[in-house]
Amino acid sequence: MPQQSFEELCELFAYQPKGRPLDSEEAAEVLRIHPGTMAQYRLRGEGPRFFSPPGTRRVWYAEKDLLAWIASGAKRSTSETVAA
């Protein structure tokens, strides 16, 4: 699937952008998962890309990365595998 623009991703998922980086709780809300799951994704390196400024314990997510991560799991059949 070709790379989609942020605007296309927002339209695809009916997402109203906030226009700023999102913290873990906000990112979990966008993905509709528990915030603890976000931490597990980070630990295992399985979730969307995140940013953690040096010397801080803060974690931030770009809205486009969250929507692109959701879109990366697109399938047309339950028997279809997702390209890694």
N, C-alpha and C positions, 0 to 999 in steps of 0.2 A: 504494500500500500504506500503510495507516495506521501511524503511529508506534508502535513496540513498546516496551514497558518493558524495563528492563535484565534483569529476571528472565525475561521471555519470550525475549529474545535469548540469554541464557545457556542456557536450555532448548533453544532451536532449534539451537544449535551445540555442545551438550553441554560447555559451558565452565564450569570451576570458578573463580569469581572470586578474585583475590588481595586485593581490597579496598584497593588503593592505586594511585597512578599508576605506569605502566610506562615504563621507558627504551626506547630504540630497539631494542636487541637483544631485549628481552622482547616488544615489540610485533611485531617481525618474526617471532618464534616463534609468537605467536598467529595471525598471518596466514599462517604457513608460507611465508615468503619470505626471501630473503637480506637481512641488515641493510643492505647497500649499496643495495638496492632501496628501502628506507625513505628513505634520504637522497635518492635520485633523485625519489621522490614529493614530498618536501618542496620540493626545488629547483624542480620543475615545478608545484607547487601542485595535485597530482592525488590525493594520498592522504588519509588520515583527518586530522582536525583534530589539531593538536599544540600544546603549550605550551612556551615557552622564556622563563624568568624574565629580566627585564632584568639586564644585566651578567654573564650567564653564557653558557656554550656548551652547557648541558644542555638536553635535549629530553625532554619527558614526554608520554605519551598516556593518556587516560582509557579505561578498559576498555570502557565503553559506546560511545564513539566508534569504537573498532576494530570491535566487533561490528555496530554500525549501518552502518558503511562496507561491511562484507562483505554485509550484508542489502540494501544499496541496489542491489546488482548482481543481485537476484533476477530470474529469467526463467522462462518456462514452455516456451519454444521457442528453438532456436538462431537462428531468423530474427527473433525479437523484439528490438527495440532497448531499451536501458536508458534510462529517463527521467533526464535530467541534472538 
